[in-house]
Amino acid sequence: AFSNLYGVHPFYMCIENDFNAHGVLLLNSNAQDVTLSPFPSITFRTIGGVLDFYMFLGPTPENVIQQYTEAIGRPYMPPYWSLGFQLCRWGYNSIDVLKKTVERLRQYDIPHDVQYGDIDYMERHLDFTYDKANFAGLPEYIKELKNDGLHYVIILDPFLTKDEPQGTYKPYELGEELGIWVNNSDGVTPFVGKAWPPGDSVYPDYTNPQTAEWWIHMCTEFKNVLDYDGIWIDMNEPANFHSDHHPNCEENNLNYPPYVPDISGGLLAEKTLCPNSKTYLGYHYDTHSLFGWSQAKPTFYASQNATGKRAFVLSRSTFVGSGKYTGHWLGDNFSRWKDMHMSIIGMLEFNLFGIPYIGADICGFNEETTYELCLRWMQLGAFYPFSRNHNAIGNKEQDPGAFGEEFAEISRSALRIRYLLLPYLYTLFYHAHVSGNTVVRGLMHEFTSDPQAQEIDRAFLWGPALMIAPVLEEGARSVDVYFPEASWFDFYTGSHVPVSWKRRFVDVPAPLDIIPLFIRGGYILPTQFPARTTELSRLNPFSLIIALDEQGEASGSLFWDDGDSIDSIEREEYFYVEYQFSNKALKATVIKNGYHGIATLAYDTIQVLGFTSKPNVVFMNGETIPSNRIQYNSNGKTILWISVPLFQELTISFAY
């Protein structure tokens, strides 16, 4: 349905006829609609606030996003563990089902880094509680998970029941004492709505500085109950189950303005608060779109305070600049093939919005998934920056261990490719955090002057170098892949994509166990041998995949730190190395060596794709590499087996 979703980003990027890109932001938080028409033109209509326009002049798509995020705030640096595979469902309903599910993934050796608790872990849906009957032993079980290298994320909702017996529910009573709720139009009595908890609910007003202190306090205290690693904030549009409100929103121009944008229900108050309710900043009419945004920052500090580690926050509602404090998932999707395709578009959009930590519920949230849809979605989801399988209550199980041996094996192989490539993905997040680049990008970002590349929304890139071309149709055993003007290599074989495929759509085989992946010539990807958790994979040897362009050149970089320290970049406690391949030689130059943990890590293989013949002799830092440690395949893939500490500068030259 073409209706409003969970957040507001009144920003667009345009590629002009001369292939220069620019971006425009209308920084406005009021209800609005945006109309595209074929002239081409775009019309913004907003029902309040300021007309505050910002222009970003590019000239490349990546420049536009770098400039945009410089203005609104760069994306936060995610903890390394949060790049692992994550599992959640609403409706485990008991700790036994949860344990059985986690155990099943372990039995099948499926990578698994993060386990969630959705609202069913709470006692009667009350924030800052857990159900001591159905989830008896949860605190101990979370400790067990953490001993196995897993992480646990809790959900918190932005409404608190006001109807618990006096003296039994501290979060509400403390909030009431501090007077931190969103109020009715009188500015004094709290606005009352209905949500998950029993009775009626009030809503914390996160635009009030005191609310932030209360929230951080509650989250930090709850850490002593459940030893969580991150916080998922849901329903923060904010959601209210009363569409008709009680008391009904008064008849006035705020609640019923002369013009209402084309929104679901046609009412500003639909499933949320009356527009004339009051926040610290002003009327809800003006600040509705800022609710999730205003909650993200205090939650970021709450997570950081409570854990003493890098914050992990996942928010449903976002606004311009949210990416500085939170990641996002694309909300309550459906188990349908169309939704799987739409998720790529959503992921590309949020990378433009400065929220690169993004993904959709793998296999779909609402409705029942099918074996094939879920399997193809596991393959695609292995390449979402935020990779989480999530399911709604009442549906059959859809975790990757639920469908038997074959499904588990195919899911495991896709996720192992993800884990292999995590050093590359993490480095992309470093560049996003420091320079504002996108992590996932459309082909048009790299091939701006190719009109065909501008149309592609079924394939996408990780950074500049890896193309992912998922199967998005039931029964399909091949994919129509467009190859822009570049050298491309098949990820699986290392062989060169035929020159005749360039600037053409080619039907590429994609049997059920394969998601087509291609590496772009001119780039060097750092990889690390995968394991079942990032805690284990981070101990493994590194490799480099060097994919040569037409000139026989390539470049890349690796960022590495302990993965979860606060501000390790700002404190310069990290390792950064740049790779350059030219004139048949690789040079690794250490730019920053500020992370002591690098001492135990080493390279074990170097792969070069794109040599036309076998090198006669290979030198590493002046020494000859024995020929039994060099393998050359007829498809042009050369593998060197080496053993060199990661912190050591490298020069490897190939002689013919």
C-alpha positions in Angstrom: 0.0 0.0 0.0 1.3 3.5 -0.8 1.0 4.9 2.7 3.3 6.5 5.1 5.8 4.3 6.9 7.9 4.7 10.0 10.1 7.8 9.4 10.6 10.9 7.4 13.6 11.8 5.1 12.6 14.7 2.8 15.9 14.3 0.8 16.5 13.4 -2.8 19.4 12.8 -5.0 19.2 13.6 -8.7 21.5 12.6 -11.6 21.3 15.3 -14.2 21.6 14.9 -18.0 25.3 15.8 -17.9 25.7 12.9 -15.3 26.5 15.3 -12.5 24.6 14.5 -9.2 23.1 16.9 -6.7 21.0 16.5 -3.5 18.3 18.5 -1.9 17.0 18.4 1.7 13.9 20.1 3.0 14.6 20.1 6.7 11.0 20.0 7.9 9.3 17.7 10.5 5.7 18.4 9.8 3.2 16.2 7.9 4.0 16.4 4.3 3.6 14.8 0.9 6.0 14.6 -1.9 4.8 14.2 -5.5 7.0 13.2 -8.4 5.8 14.0 -11.9 7.3 13.3 -15.3 8.2 16.9 -16.3 10.5 16.0 -14.4 9.6 17.8 -11.2 9.1 17.2 -7.5 6.5 18.9 -5.3 6.8 19.1 -1.5 3.7 20.1 0.4 4.1 20.5 4.1 1.5 21.7 6.6 3.7 23.7 8.9 7.2 24.5 10.1 10.0 26.2 8.2 10.9 25.9 4.6 14.6 25.2 5.2 16.3 23.9 2.0 19.8 22.6 1.8 21.6 22.0 -1.6 24.5 19.5 -2.0 26.3 19.9 -5.2 28.2 16.7 -5.7 29.3 16.2 -8.4 29.3 12.4 -7.9 26.6 10.5 -6.0 29.1 9.5 -3.3 30.1 13.2 -3.0 26.5 14.2 -2.5 26.1 11.7 0.4 29.4 12.7 1.9 28.2 16.3 1.9 24.8 15.4 3.2 26.1 13.4 6.1 28.6 16.2 6.9 25.6 18.4 7.4 23.3 16.0 9.3 25.8 13.8 11.2 28.0 10.9 10.0 26.8 7.3 10.5 27.8 5.7 13.8 30.4 3.0 13.9 28.7 -0.3 14.6 30.2 -2.8 17.0 31.8 -5.7 15.0 29.5 -8.3 16.5 26.5 -6.5 15.1 27.7 -7.3 11.6 27.1 -11.0 12.4 23.9 -12.9 11.7 21.0 -12.1 14.0 17.9 -14.0 15.0 14.6 -12.8 16.4 10.9 -13.7 16.6 7.9 -12.2 18.2 6.3 -15.2 19.9 9.0 -17.6 21.1 6.6 -17.4 24.1 8.9 -19.4 26.3 12.5 -19.8 27.2 12.4 -23.5 26.1 11.4 -22.6 22.5 14.1 -19.9 22.5 16.8 -22.4 23.7 15.6 -25.1 21.2 15.9 -22.6 18.3 19.4 -21.4 19.3 20.5 -25.0 19.8 19.2 -26.0 16.4 21.4 -23.3 14.7 24.4 -24.6 16.7 23.7 -28.2 15.7 23.7 -27.1 12.0 26.8 -24.9 12.5 25.0 -21.9 11.2 26.8 -18.6 12.0 24.9 -16.8 14.8 26.0 -13.7 16.7 23.0 -12.0 18.1 19.8 -13.3 19.7 16.9 -11.0 20.5 14.1 -10.8 23.0 10.9 -9.4 21.4 8.0 -8.1 23.6 7.0 -11.7 24.7 10.1 -11.8 27.1 8.5 -9.0 29.2 6.1 -9.5 32.0 2.7 -8.5 30.5 4.5 -6.3 28.0 5.9 -4.0 30.7 9.2 -2.3 29.8 12.1 -3.1 32.1 10.7 -6.4 33.3 11.0 -10.0 32.2 8.4 -12.8 32.5 9.6 -14.9 35.4 7.2 -17.7 34.5 7.5 -18.3 30.8 11.1 -17.0 30.7 12.3 -18.3 34.1 16.1 -18.4 34.1 16.5 -15.8 31.3 19.2 -13.8 33.1 21.3 -17.0 33.5 20.6 -18.1 29.9 21.8 -14.8 28.6 25.0 -15.3 30.5 25.3 -18.7 28.9 24.8 -17.2 25.4 27.5 -14.7 26.1 29.9 -17.4 27.3 29.4 -18.9 23.8 30.3 -15.6 22.1 26.7 -14.6 21.4 25.1 -11.2 22.1 21.7 -10.4 23.4 19.5 -7.4 22.4 16.3 -6.4 24.3 13.3 -4.5 22.9 11.9 -1.5 24.7 8.7 0.3 23.8 8.1 4.1 24.3 4.9 3.8 26.3 4.4 2.9 29.9 1.3 1.7 31.6 -0.1 4.1 34.2 -2.4 1.5 35.7 -0.2 -0.8 37.8 -0.9 -0.9 41.6 0.7 1.9 43.5 4.3 1.1 44.5 4.8 -1.8 42.1 6.1 -0.3 38.8 9.1 2.1 39.3 9.7 3.2 35.7 6.2 4.8 35.6 6.3 6.2 39.2 9.7 7.8 38.7 8.6 9.3 35.4 5.4 10.6 36.9 7.5 12.2 39.7 9.7 13.9 37.1 6.8 15.0 35.0 8.3 13.7 31.7 5.3 12.6 29.8 3.9 14.0 26.6 0.9 16.1 27.8 -2.5 17.1 26.5 -3.0 20.5 25.0 -3.2 22.0 28.5 0.5 21.2 28.9 -0.2 19.7 32.3 -2.1 16.4 32.2 -0.4 13.5 30.5 -1.7 12.3 27.1 -3.2 8.8 27.6 -3.2 6.2 24.9 -3.4 2.4 24.5 -0.6 0.1 23.5 0.8 -3.4 24.5 0.8 -3.1 28.3 -2.4 -3.7 30.3 -4.4 -0.6 31.1 -3.7 2.7 29.5 -0.3 4.1 28.6 1.6 7.4 28.9 4.4 8.4 26.6 7.9 9.7 27.6 8.7 13.0 25.9 12.3 12.5 24.7 12.6 16.1 23.6 12.7 16.9 27.4 16.3 16.7 28.7 15.0 15.2 32.0 13.5 12.3 30.0 16.9 11.4 28.7 18.3 11.2 32.2 15.4 9.0 33.4 15.7 6.7 30.3 19.4 6.3 30.7 18.9 5.6 34.4 16.2 2.9 33.8 18.2 1.2 31.0 21.4 1.2 33.1 19.5 -0.3 36.1 17.8 -2.9 33.9 21.3 -4.1 32.8 21.7 -5.6 36.3 18.6 -7.7 35.6 19.2 -8.8 32.0 22.9 -8.6 30.8 22.0 -7.2 27.4 24.4 -5.8 24.7 22.1 -3.6 22.7 18.7 -1.9 22.7 16.0 -2.2 20.0 13.5 0.7 20.2 10.2 -0.1 18.5 6.7 1.5 18.1 8.3 4.9 18.4 6.4 6.8 15.7 4.9 6.9 18.5 2.3 4.2 18.1 -1.1 4.3 19.9 -3.8 1.6 19.3 -6.6 4.0 19.7 -7.3 5.4 16.3 -10.4 7.3 17.5 -8.6 8.4 20.7 -10.2 8.9 24.1 -11.0 11.6 24.8 -11.4 12.2 21.0 -9.0 14.8 19.7 -10.7 18.2 20.0 -12.1 19.8 16.8 -9.5 22.4 15.9 -7.0 23.3 13.2 -4.2 21.3 14.7 -6.1 18.1 15.0 -8.1 18.6 11.8 -6.1 20.9 9.6 -7.6 22.3 6.3 -5.2 20.1 4.3 -4.1 16.6 5.3 -1.4 14.9 3.2 -2.3 11.5 1.7 -1.6 9.5 4.9 -3.1 6.2 6.0 -6.5 6.7 7.6 -6.5 10.3 6.3 -6.2 11.5 9.9 -3.1 13.1 11.5 -4.0 11.2 14.8 -4.4 7.8 13.1 -2.6 5.3 15.4 -0.6 8.0 17.1 -1.2 11.0 19.5 -3.5 13.9 19.0 -1.6 16.6 17.1 -2.4 19.2 19.7 -0.8 17.2 22.5 2.2 19.1 23.9 5.9 18.2 24.1 8.8 20.1 25.6 9.6 21.4 22.1 6.0 22.3 21.1 2.9 20.7 19.6 3.0 17.1 18.5 1.6 18.6 15.2 5.2 19.9 14.6 7.2 17.2 16.4 5.5 13.9 15.5 8.3 13.0 13.1 11.0 13.8 15.7 9.8 11.3 18.3 12.0 8.3 17.2 14.9 10.7 16.4 14.7 12.2 19.9 14.6 8.8 21.5 17.6 7.5 19.5 20.3 9.7 21.1 19.4 9.0 24.8 19.1 5.3 23.9 22.6 5.4 22.3 24.0 6.8 25.6 21.9 4.4 27.6 23.4 1.4 25.7 26.9 2.8 26.0 26.5 3.6 29.8 24.9 0.3 30.6 27.4 -1.9 28.7 30.5 0.2 28.9 30.9 -0.8 25.2 30.1 0.7 21.8 26.4 1.4 21.6 24.0 -0.8 19.6 20.6 0.8 18.9 18.0 -0.3 16.3 15.1 2.1 15.8 11.9 1.7 13.9 11.2 5.5 13.5 13.9 7.7 12.0 14.4 11.2 10.8 17.1 13.3 9.2 20.3 12.7 11.2 19.1 9.5 13.0 22.1 7.6 11.6 24.5 9.2 14.0 22.9 7.2 16.8 21.0 4.3 15.4 20.5 1.7 12.7 17.2 0.7 11.2 15.3 -2.2 9.9 12.6 -1.7 7.2 9.7 -2.5 9.4 6.8 -5.0 9.3 7.2 -6.5 5.8 5.4 -9.6 4.4 6.7 -13.0 3.3 6.2 -12.2 -0.3 8.7 -12.2 -3.3 7.7 -8.6 -4.0 8.7 -7.5 -0.5 12.1 -9.2 -1.0 12.7 -7.0 -4.1 11.4 -3.9 -2.3 13.9 -4.5 0.5 16.8 -3.7 -1.9 15.2 -0.4 -2.7 14.8 0.4 1.0 18.4 -0.6 1.7 19.6 1.7 -1.1 17.4 4.6 0.2 18.7 4.4 3.7 22.3 4.5 2.6 21.4 7.8 0.9 19.8 9.0 4.2 23.1 8.4 6.1 21.8 5.2 7.8 23.9 2.5 6.2 23.2 0.0 9.0 20.0 -1.2 7.4 18.2 -4.4 6.5 14.8 -6.0 6.2 13.3 -8.9 8.2 14.7 -11.9 6.4 12.1 -14.4 5.2 9.4 -11.7 5.9 7.7 -10.8 9.2 3.9 -11.1 8.4 2.3 -14.1 6.8 3.8 -17.6 6.3 7.0 -17.9 4.4 7.8 -20.8 2.0 10.9 -23.0 1.8 12.1 -21.4 -1.4 11.3 -17.8 -0.6 13.0 -18.1 2.8 16.0 -19.8 1.3 16.5 -17.1 -1.4 15.9 -14.5 1.3 18.5 -16.0 3.6 20.9 -15.7 0.6 20.0 -12.0 0.0 19.9 -11.3 3.7 23.4 -12.5 4.1 24.3 -9.3 2.2 22.2 -6.8 4.2 24.5 -4.7 6.3 22.0 -5.5 9.1 21.3 -9.2 8.7 18.4 -10.4 10.9 15.8 -13.1 10.4 12.6 -12.0 12.2 9.1 -13.5 12.3 5.7 -12.5 13.7 3.7 -14.2 16.4 1.4 -17.1 15.2 3.6 -17.9 12.1 5.4 -21.2 11.7 9.1 -21.1 12.6 11.4 -19.7 9.9 14.9 -19.6 11.4 17.5 -21.2 9.2 17.6 -24.3 11.3 13.8 -24.9 11.0 13.7 -26.4 7.4 16.1 -29.3 7.7 19.5 -30.3 6.5 19.6 -28.9 2.9 18.2 -25.5 3.9 20.6 -25.2 6.8 23.6 -26.1 4.6 22.7 -23.5 1.9 22.1 -20.8 4.6 25.4 -21.7 6.3 27.3 -21.4 3.0 25.8 -17.9 2.3 26.5 -16.7 5.8 30.0 -18.1 5.7 30.6 -15.9 2.6 29.3 -12.9 4.6 31.6 -13.7 7.6 34.5 -14.2 5.2 33.9 -10.7 3.8 33.3 -9.0 7.2 36.7 -7.2 7.3 35.7 -5.6 4.0 32.2 -4.7 5.3 33.6 -3.3 8.6 36.1 -1.2 6.6 33.2 0.2 4.5 31.5 1.2 7.8 34.8 2.9 8.9 34.7 4.9 5.6 31.0 5.7 6.2 31.7 6.9 9.8 34.7 9.0 8.9 33.9 10.3 5.4 30.2 9.6 4.9 30.4 7.2 2.1 27.6 4.7 1.5 28.1 1.1 2.5 25.6 -0.4 0.1 25.1 1.5 -3.1 23.3 1.2 -6.4 25.3 0.6 -9.6 24.6 4.2 -10.6 26.9 5.4 -7.8 29.9 3.8 -9.6 28.7 4.0 -13.2 27.0 7.3 -13.2 27.2 8.0 -17.0 25.7 4.6 -17.8 21.9 5.2 -18.2 21.2 1.5 -17.8 23.0 1.4 -14.4 20.6 4.2 -13.2 17.7 1.8 -13.6 19.0 -1.2 -11.7 17.2 -1.9 -8.4 17.5 -5.7 -8.3 21.3 -5.9 -7.8 23.5 -3.8 -5.6 27.1 -3.2 -4.5 29.0 -3.5 -1.3 31.2 -0.5 -1.5 32.7 -0.1 -5.0 33.8 -3.7 -5.4 31.3 -6.5 -4.8 28.1 -6.9 -6.9 25.3 -9.0 -5.4 22.7 -10.2 -7.8 20.1 -12.2 -5.8 17.3 -14.4 -7.1 14.0 -12.5 -6.6 11.6 -14.8 -8.4 10.0 -18.1 -7.4 11.2 -21.0 -9.4 14.1 -19.1 -11.0 17.4 -20.9 -11.4 19.1 -18.0 -13.1 19.3 -14.2 -12.9 19.4 -11.5 -15.5 22.5 -9.6 -14.5 23.7 -6.3 -16.0 27.5 -5.9 -16.2 28.5 -2.2 -16.4 31.8 -1.2 -18.1 34.5 -2.7 -15.9 36.5 -5.9 -15.4 34.3 -8.4 -13.4 35.2 -11.7 -11.8 33.0 -14.6 -10.7 33.3 -14.7 -6.9 33.1 -18.5 -6.7 35.6 -19.4 -9.5 37.7 -16.3 -9.8 37.4 -16.4 -13.5 37.1 -13.3 -15.7 33.6 -12.5 -16.9 33.7 -12.5 -20.7 34.3 -9.1 -22.3 31.2 -9.7 -24.5 29.1 -9.4 -21.3 30.0 -5.8 -20.7 27.1 -3.3 -20.9 24.7 -6.2 -21.4 22.1 -8.2 -19.5 23.3 -11.8 -19.2 21.4 -14.7 -17.9 23.6 -16.1 -15.2 23.0 -19.5 -13.6 21.8 -19.4 -10.0 20.9 -22.9 -8.8 19.1 -23.1 -5.4 22.4 -23.2 -3.5 24.0 -20.1 -5.2 23.5 -16.4 -5.0 25.5 -14.8 -7.9 28.3 -12.6 -6.7 30.9 -10.7 -8.8 34.1 -8.9 -7.8 35.0 -5.7 -9.7 38.4 -5.4 -11.1 40.6 -2.6 -9.6 39.8 -3.5 -6.0 41.4 -5.4 -3.1 39.1 -7.0 -0.6 40.4 -8.0 2.9 38.9 -11.2 4.1 39.1 -13.4 7.2 38.5 -17.2 7.6 34.8 -17.5 8.8 33.6 -19.1 12.0 30.3 -19.6 13.9 30.6 -16.3 15.7 32.5 -13.1 15.1 34.2 -13.7 18.5 35.8 -16.8 16.9 36.2 -15.5 13.3 38.2 -12.5 14.6 41.0 -14.8 15.8 41.4 -16.4 12.3 43.9 -15.6 9.6 43.3 -12.9 7.0 43.5 -13.1 3.2 43.4 -10.6 0.4 41.5 -11.0 -2.8 43.1 -8.8 -5.5 41.0 -8.3 -8.6 42.9 -6.5 -11.3 41.4 -4.0 -13.7 42.3 -3.7 -17.4 45.6 -1.9 -16.5 46.6 -4.6 -14.1 46.0 -2.4 -11.1 44.0 -2.6 -7.8 43.7 -0.9 -4.5 41.9 -1.3 -1.1 42.2 -0.9 2.6 41.6 -2.6 5.9 40.4 -1.0 9.1 40.7 -3.1 12.3 40.2 -2.5 16.0 38.9 -4.4 19.0 35.4 -4.2 17.6 33.5 -2.8 20.6 35.4 0.0 22.3 33.8 3.4 22.5 35.4 6.0 20.2 38.4 3.8 19.2 38.7 5.9 16.0 38.7 9.2 17.9 41.2 7.8 20.4 43.3 6.4 17.5 43.2 2.9 18.9 43.0 1.2 15.6 45.0 -0.3 12.8 44.7 0.9 9.2 46.5 -0.4 6.2 46.3 0.6 2.5 46.9 -1.9 -0.3 48.1 -0.9 -3.8 48.8 -3.3 -6.7 50.5 -1.9 -9.8 53.4 -2.8 -12.0 52.9 -6.5 -11.0 53.5 -5.8 -7.4 51.4 -5.5 -4.2 52.4 -3.0 -1.6 50.8 -3.0 1.9 51.4 0.3 3.7 50.5 0.6 7.4 49.0 4.1 7.9 48.0 3.6 11.6 49.2 1.0 14.0 47.3 1.9 17.2 45.6 -1.4 18.1 47.7 -3.8 20.2 45.5 -6.8 19.4 46.8 -6.8 15.9 50.0 -8.6 17.1 48.3 -12.1 17.0 46.8 -11.8 13.5 48.4 -12.8 10.2 47.8 -13.2 6.5 47.7 -16.7 5.2 46.8 -16.4 1.6 46.9 -13.8 -1.2 44.7 -14.4 -4.3 45.2 -12.5 -7.5 42.5 -12.5 -10.1 43.2 -11.5 -13.7 46.7 -12.6 -14.5 46.9 -13.8 -18.1 49.8 -16.2 -17.5 51.6 -17.9 -14.7 54.3 -15.9 -12.9 57.8 -17.4 -13.1 58.9 -16.3 -9.7 57.3 -14.4 -6.8 59.2 -12.3 -4.3 57.9 -11.3 -0.9 59.9 -8.5 0.9 62.8 -9.5 -1.3 62.7 -13.2 -0.6 61.6 -15.8 -3.2 58.4 -17.6 -2.4 58.9 -21.4 -2.9 57.0 -22.6 -6.0 55.0 -25.2 -3.9 53.3 -22.2 -2.2 52.1 -20.8 -5.5 49.1 -22.1 -7.4 48.0 -20.8 -10.7 44.7 -21.8 -12.3 44.1 -21.6 -16.0 41.2 -19.2 -15.3 43.8 -16.6 -14.2 43.5 -17.1 -10.4 46.8 -17.2 -8.6 47.0 -18.2 -4.9 50.0 -17.6 -2.7 50.3 -19.3 0.7 52.2 -17.0 3.1 52.5 -16.5 6.8 53.1 -12.8 7.6 52.0 -10.8 10.6 49.2 -8.3 9.7 51.2 -5.3 11.1 54.1 -6.0 8.8 54.4 -3.9 5.7 54.4 -6.1 2.6 55.9 -5.9 -0.9 55.0 -8.9 -3.1 56.2 -8.7 -6.7 55.5 -11.1 -9.6 58.2 -11.6 -12.2 57.5 -13.0 -15.7 
